[in-house]
């Protein structure tokens, strides 16, 4: 018969986490940013706009919206059904990688000073409140980071193969004078009787 579980004390201060764990967690977030960009570029490529216009659309989206937009735009853009099947698998892989990323980023970390072990406190409130404490290793976290990066590079290779990487803008698009603040200054100058051209410069 098993004895009682020994109580253990956890330190929830993130600054107490070993540097090896902090490095691994940071690697997950860095790899995520890279893969997010690959999804954004795919959307822009499917829409047929350059990456700057693509950013204007995709940077405001949450990842579920980006996945939906990528699938919908690709279905319109691609006539090759085998390519669409391949893209479905790639996007499924990226979505799965984000589940791993979310487990690292959206839960609380704890350090056990007595043993040096590190734990992830997983909490959920979907239909019912549940909480679980799971021991994590640097190897496991690095595996999540590697899968996130590999999924993104595979998506990039697909986009390149099918001509879905967005183009660079054809040239500079100066727009400092178009900002809300600049237009406010221009309106104020006009109200005072000043002569201001469309570029916001006084004449």
N, C-alpha and C positions, 0 to 999 in steps of 0.2 A: 504494500500500500504506500503510495507516494506521500511524502511529508508535505507540510504546508509550504506554499511559495514564499520565499524570502522577500521581504519588502526591499525596494531599492530606491535610492534618491536620485532624481534627475534634475539637471541644470538646464533650464529652458532659455538661457541667455545665448543668442546666436554667436556672440563674441567668444563664447567658451568652446565652440566647436573646433576640433583640430584643423589645422591649415590644409591638410590633405583632403578633408571633406569639403571645406570651403572652395578649394580649387575645383574639385569635381562638380560641385553644385554650380559654380560659375561657368564651367565648361558646358553644362546642360543649357544654361541660358544663352550662351554665345552661339552654340550650335542651333538653338531654336531661332534666333534672329536670322541666321543664315538661311534656314529652311523656310521661314516665313517669307523672305525675299524671293525665294524660288517660286512659291505659290503666287505671289503678287505678279512676278514677271510672266508666269504662264497665263494669268488672266489678261494682262495687257497684250500679250502676243496673240491670244485667241480673239481679242476684240479688235486687233489690227491697229492699235495706237502705240506711240512710242512710250518709253518707260516713264517719262515725266507726266504725261496724261494718265498713264496707268497708276502712278502714285497718287494723283489727285482723287482717284476713285477708290483704290484699295487700302490706302493707309488708315482710313477711318473704319474699316471693317473689322469685326471680331473674326477669329479663325473659322467658326462654323459658317459665317457668311462667305468668307473667301473660298471655302471648299465648295459651297453651293454654286457660287459664281463661276468657279473654274470648271465644274462639271457641266453647267448649263452652257457656258460659252464654247467649251470644247465640242459639245454635241452639235452645235451649229457650225462650228469651223471645220471639223474633221469629217471627211466622208469615208475614211478607212475604218471599218468596223473592228478590225483586229487592233488597230491603234487605240480606239476608244476602250476596248477591253483592257488593253495594257495600261492605259491611263487610269482606269478605275482601280486596278490593282495597286498602282503607284500611289494614288491619292488615299486609298485605304491604308496603305503602309504608313504614309505620313500622318494620317489621323491617329493611327495606333501609336505612333511615336509621340504624338502630343499627349496621349493619355499617360504615357510614362513621364513626360515632362511635367504634366500637371501634378503627378504624385510627388514630384520633387519640389515644385515651386509653391504649391497651394496648401501645403500642410506644415505643421509645426515640427521643428527639430529639437531634439533633447540629447544631452550628453550625460553619461554616468561617470562621475569623477572617480569612483572607486575602481572601476574596471577599464575605463577608457572607451567603452562601447558607445555607439551612437544609435539613436532610435528616431523613427519617424512616427509622429502621432497623427494617424489618419482619422478624420472626423467627417461624418456625413449626416445630413438631416433630410434626406429624401424619403418622405413618408414616415420615417422614424429616425430618432437621433441615435447614432451609433458611433462608437469610438474604439480604436484599436491601436496598440503600440507595437510597432514592427522594427526589429533591428535591421539596420542597413550597413552596407560595407562600401568602401570606396570603389571596389570593383563593380558592384551593382550599379552605382551611380554613373561611372564611366561607360558602362554598357549602354545605359539610357542615352547618354550624350552621343556615343558612336552611332547608335541606330538612328537618332534624329539627324545627324549629319549625313549618314549614308543614304537615308530616305530622300533627303533634299538633293543630294548630288545625282541620284538616280532620276529624279524628276527633271533636273536640269538637262541631263543627257537626253531624255525623251524630248523635251522642248527643242533642244538644238537639232536633233535628228529630224523632227517634223517641221522645222522652220517656224517655231512658235516663240522664239526669243524676241522680245520687243526691240525695235530700233532705237538708236540714240536720236535726240532731237536734231532737226536739220541745222540748227544754229542757235545762237543766244536768243533768249526771250526775256529781255529786260522788262521788269514789271514792278520795280520799287515804287514807281509813281502811281501804281494801281492799287496799292494797299489801302485799307479803310482809313488809316491815319493820314496818308498822303492826300486822299481825296477830300478828307475833312478840311485840311489846310487849304486846299485849292478852292473849295466852296467858300471858306471864310475870306479868302483873298478876293474872290469875285464879288462877294457881298459888299466889300469895301471899295469896290470900283476898280480894282486892279485888273490888269490884262494878263490872263493866264492861258497858255495853250493846252492842248489835250494831253501833253506829256507832263503837265503840272508846273511848267517853267514860266516864270514871269517874263513879260515882254516890255 
